[in-house]
Amino acid sequence: MKLVDLRSDTVTRPTPGMREAIARAEVGDDVFGDDPTVRALEERVAGLLGKEAALFVPSGTMANQVAIRLHTAPGDEVVMEAGAHPFNYEAGAAALVSGVQIRPVPGRRGVMDPADVAACFRPADPHFAPVTLVCAEDTANRGGGTVHPLATLDALAEVAREGGAATHLDGARLLNAAVASGIPAARRARAWDTVSLCLSKGLGAPVGSLLAGPAELIARGRRVRKALGGGMRQAGILAAAGLYALDHHVGRLADDHRRARRLAEGLAEAGYAVQAPETNMVYVAVPDAPRLQAEAGARGVRLVAVGPDRVRLVTHLDVDDAGIERAIAVLAELRR
Ligand SMILES: Cc1ncc(COP(=O)(O)O)c(C=O)c1O
């Protein structure tokens, strides 16, 4: 039975071409700043995101947490959407690493209303934790792989700036948003102080994320990365995979988006309550999500229950058209 793994876009395995690039990579000790391939990746991603500098880190979680540490002091408040990754899935790291509290703001499909963010800023008063950072996520994962309207991205950053807060854009899937919207990543991130990007999701690299921003801030971020245990030595073998992904796997994200639309259409025809996808994620409301996960998994279609009554299916490099049709057929069968 051929498995169709739709749990996440993180499940991809490096392609033969990527493995060749890894094998050929020039390396050095990156903690000493000696790895030419890491340096090339950092420069390339800084340019791609329109920022002065970038820092290669092992994960999207570390990129977000270095950003939070750089922008805040212990006791501060960080505003983000209620479904945001650092609030839900980063193991409490913002409290552990930076000693901050998170103020979750309910959004629509993962997108906050700038007026709701403006309302988080309160007068200076000894009772209140000061809001020193506002985060947004583009695409918004739990929101449905949602692409922020550009005007909203700009307005959120503006409201934060007016309140005296810094801004961080979790761009784990920013290139999905760029491809889906036709708006370059650098433009999408323009109003934001720092922005992260993951190589290990839709781009298909095995490991790695980058945090981009002003050179002075990113230089300080190197120390935070080291303190968190993220200083890597001959990391050029990983950076080479990232460079390869940027050369070969960006345009094809449109295929993932097309397949997500086909999957959503097939599931809706089978009677499922499907949230219309904007990028590579399909969320479906079901009566018993853990049960559907188990039953589909037993038939070779892997998906994840993201709550008692909601499942997520994600398209990626390792799922082709036949895999999508097979997933639709299996899930249609389970609905009968
Ligand atoms: C929006 C978003 N941000 C950050 C992360 C964290 O990435 P990592 O799993 O590499 O720590 C994820 C992971 O799925 C994510 O979806």
The ligand as an SDF file (V2000), in Angstrom:
LIG
                    3D

 16 16  0  0  0  0  0  0  0  0999 V2000
    3.6470   29.0090   11.2230 C   0  0  0  0  0  0  0  0  0  0  0  0
    4.7530   28.2180   11.8320 C   0  0  0  0  0  0  0  0  0  0  0  0
    5.7260   28.8420   12.4880 N   0  0  0  0  0  0  0  0  0  0  0  0
    6.7500   28.1770   13.0380 C   0  0  0  0  0  0  0  0  0  0  0  0
    6.8370   26.8190   12.9660 C   0  0  0  0  0  0  0  0  0  0  0  0
    7.9630   26.1090   13.6650 C   0  0  0  0  0  0  0  0  0  0  0  0
    8.8040   25.4420   12.8320 O   0  0  0  0  0  0  0  0  0  0  0  0
    9.7200   24.2200   13.3630 P   0  0  0  0  0  0  0  0  0  0  0  0
    8.8400   23.0260   13.3660 O   0  0  0  0  0  0  0  0  0  0  0  0
   10.8280   24.1740   12.3500 O   0  0  0  0  0  0  0  0  0  0  0  0
   10.2100   24.5900   14.7030 O   0  0  0  0  0  0  0  0  0  0  0  0
    5.8330   26.1050   12.2910 C   0  0  0  0  0  0  0  0  0  0  0  0
    5.9080   24.6370   12.1940 C   0  0  0  0  0  0  0  0  0  0  0  0
    5.0900   23.9810   11.6230 O   0  0  0  0  0  0  0  0  0  0  0  0
    4.7600   26.8290   11.7280 C   0  0  0  0  0  0  0  0  0  0  0  0
    3.7450   26.2030   11.1000 O   0  0  0  0  0  0  0  0  0  0  0  0
  1  2  1  0
  2  3  1  0
  2 15  2  0
  3  4  2  0
  4  5  1  0
  5  6  1  0
  5 12  2  0
  6  7  1  0
  7  8  1  0
  8  9  2  0
  8 10  1  0
  8 11  1  0
 12 13  1  0
 12 15  1  0
 13 14  2  0
 15 16  1  0
M  END
$$$$
